[in-house]
């Protein structure tokens, strides 16, 4: 268990779990229990809403996989695994941008090993059958380039939105 990723930003949970013990985390990561041709790579990232106990907002769809992951296996999410994470769509990238500070985005990117290039795993069956399901390498590469541009944006949109909301709340 020492190789589990330690993050103060997020923790992994079963999708049906809402519990006080997760209150210290801003984000919850859960698997969708969906498989593409036997490969379990689909995950969701949930934002815990601070003023709404037990209500979480899904902010991202992710694909998480390991090198040499076998059909029927869930990826191992740890510091010792060869884990790769991809953000699945533009909407998820924008939701991350709008809800996480630049520091939090960098921590998430590092701790989940979020990638925008796929060449290192392009021949992996989990990548070919699950991550590329419904698309092709050319479109996936184009999508990941746009997602990278959004996620690595140097602006702290999240803090600006929070500050703006606080100013509006004080005005009324």
C-alpha positions as CSV (number, residue, x, y, z in Angstrom):
1,X,0.0,0.0,0.0
2,X,3.0,2.3,0.3
3,X,3.0,2.8,-3.5
4,X,-0.5,4.3,-3.6
5,X,-0.5,7.9,-4.8
6,X,-0.6,10.3,-1.9
7,X,-2.5,13.5,-2.8
8,X,-4.2,16.1,-0.7
9,X,-6.2,17.2,-3.8
10,X,-7.9,13.9,-4.7
11,X,-8.6,10.3,-3.6
12,X,-10.0,7.3,-5.4
13,X,-13.4,6.1,-4.2
14,X,-16.1,3.7,-5.3
15,X,-18.6,5.8,-7.3
16,X,-21.4,5.3,-4.8
17,X,-19.4,6.5,-1.8
18,X,-20.1,9.8,-0.2
19,X,-18.6,9.9,3.3
20,X,-17.3,12.3,5.8
21,X,-13.9,10.7,5.6
22,X,-13.5,12.2,2.1
23,X,-14.3,15.7,3.3
24,X,-10.6,16.7,3.2
25,X,-10.4,16.2,-0.6
26,X,-11.5,18.6,-3.2
27,X,-11.8,15.8,-5.9
28,X,-12.9,12.2,-5.9
29,X,-11.8,9.8,-8.7
30,X,-14.1,6.9,-9.4
31,X,-14.2,4.2,-12.0
32,X,-17.2,3.8,-14.2
33,X,-17.2,0.0,-14.2
34,X,-17.5,0.3,-18.0
35,X,-15.3,-1.8,-20.2
36,X,-14.4,-1.5,-23.8
37,X,-13.7,-4.9,-25.2
38,X,-12.8,-6.0,-21.7
39,X,-10.5,-3.1,-20.8
40,X,-11.6,-1.0,-17.8
41,X,-10.1,2.4,-18.5
42,X,-13.1,4.8,-17.9
43,X,-13.0,7.0,-14.8
44,X,-14.7,10.2,-13.7
45,X,-13.3,13.0,-11.7
46,X,-15.8,14.6,-9.2
47,X,-15.6,18.0,-7.5
48,X,-17.0,17.9,-4.0
49,X,-19.1,21.0,-3.6
50,X,-18.2,22.6,-0.3
51,X,-21.6,24.0,0.6
52,X,-23.6,21.0,-0.6
53,X,-22.9,18.0,1.6
54,X,-23.0,14.8,-0.3
55,X,-23.4,16.5,-3.7
56,X,-20.6,16.2,-6.2
57,X,-20.2,17.7,-9.6
58,X,-18.6,15.5,-12.4
59,X,-15.9,17.7,-13.9
60,X,-14.0,15.2,-16.1
61,X,-14.1,12.0,-18.0
62,X,-10.7,10.2,-18.0
63,X,-9.1,7.1,-19.4
64,X,-6.5,5.5,-17.1
65,X,-4.5,2.5,-18.3
66,X,-1.3,0.7,-17.6
67,X,1.4,-0.7,-19.9
68,X,0.7,-4.4,-20.4
69,X,-2.8,-4.1,-18.9
70,X,-4.8,-7.2,-19.6
71,X,-8.4,-7.4,-20.6
72,X,-10.6,-7.7,-17.5
73,X,-8.1,-5.9,-15.3
74,X,-8.6,-2.5,-13.8
75,X,-5.5,-0.2,-14.1
76,X,-3.3,0.0,-11.1
77,X,-3.3,3.6,-9.8
78,X,0.0,3.8,-7.9
79,X,3.4,5.4,-8.0
80,X,5.1,2.2,-9.0
81,X,2.8,1.3,-12.0
82,X,3.3,2.4,-15.5
83,X,0.1,4.4,-15.5
84,X,-1.1,6.8,-18.2
85,X,-4.1,9.1,-18.0
86,X,-5.8,10.9,-20.8
87,X,-8.5,13.5,-20.5
88,X,-11.3,12.3,-22.8
89,X,-12.9,15.5,-24.2
90,X,-12.7,19.2,-24.5
91,X,-15.6,19.8,-22.0
92,X,-13.6,17.9,-19.3
93,X,-10.6,20.0,-20.0
94,X,-12.6,23.2,-19.6
95,X,-14.3,22.0,-16.5
96,X,-10.8,21.3,-15.0
97,X,-9.6,24.7,-16.0
98,X,-12.7,26.5,-14.5
99,X,-12.7,24.5,-11.2
100,X,-9.0,24.0,-10.4
101,X,-6.3,26.5,-9.7
102,X,-3.1,26.4,-11.8
103,X,-1.3,24.8,-8.9
104,X,-4.1,22.2,-8.5
105,X,-4.1,21.4,-12.3
106,X,-0.3,20.9,-12.1
107,X,-0.7,18.6,-9.1
108,X,-3.5,16.6,-10.8
109,X,-1.5,16.3,-14.0
110,X,1.6,15.1,-12.2
111,X,-0.1,12.8,-9.7
112,X,-2.3,11.0,-12.3
113,X,0.4,11.2,-15.0
114,X,-1.9,13.0,-17.4
115,X,-0.5,12.7,-20.9
116,X,-1.1,14.5,-24.1
117,X,1.2,12.4,-26.2
118,X,0.5,8.7,-26.7
119,X,3.4,7.3,-28.7
120,X,4.8,5.4,-25.8
121,X,1.7,3.3,-25.5
122,X,0.2,3.4,-28.9
123,X,0.6,-0.3,-29.5
124,X,-0.9,-1.3,-26.1
125,X,-4.2,-3.3,-26.6
126,X,-5.9,-1.2,-23.8
127,X,-5.0,2.0,-25.7
128,X,-6.0,0.7,-29.1
129,X,-9.3,-1.0,-28.0
130,X,-10.5,1.3,-25.2
131,X,-8.9,4.7,-25.4
132,X,-9.2,4.9,-29.2
133,X,-12.7,3.4,-29.3
134,X,-14.8,5.5,-31.6
135,X,-11.9,7.6,-32.9
136,X,-8.6,7.2,-34.7
137,X,-5.0,8.2,-33.9
138,X,-5.1,11.4,-36.1
139,X,-8.2,12.8,-34.4
140,X,-7.1,11.6,-31.0
141,X,-3.7,13.5,-31.5
142,X,-5.6,16.6,-32.6
143,X,-7.9,16.4,-29.6
144,X,-5.1,15.9,-27.1
145,X,-3.2,18.9,-28.5
146,X,-6.2,21.1,-27.8
147,X,-6.7,19.5,-24.4
148,X,-3.1,20.2,-23.5
149,X,-3.5,23.9,-24.6
150,X,-6.5,24.2,-22.2
151,X,-5.0,22.3,-19.2
152,X,-1.7,24.1,-19.3
153,X,-3.2,27.5,-19.6
154,X,-1.1,29.8,-17.3
155,X,-4.2,31.7,-16.2
156,X,-5.9,30.9,-12.9
157,X,-9.5,31.0,-14.1
158,X,-10.8,29.2,-11.1
159,X,-9.6,31.7,-8.5
160,X,-10.9,34.6,-10.8
161,X,-14.3,33.0,-10.9
162,X,-14.5,32.5,-7.2
163,X,-13.4,36.1,-6.5
164,X,-15.9,37.4,-9.0
165,X,-18.7,35.4,-7.3
166,X,-17.7,36.6,-3.9
167,X,-17.8,40.2,-5.1
168,X,-21.3,39.7,-6.6
169,X,-22.5,38.0,-3.4
170,X,-21.3,40.9,-1.3
171,X,-23.0,43.4,-3.6
172,X,-26.4,41.9,-3.0
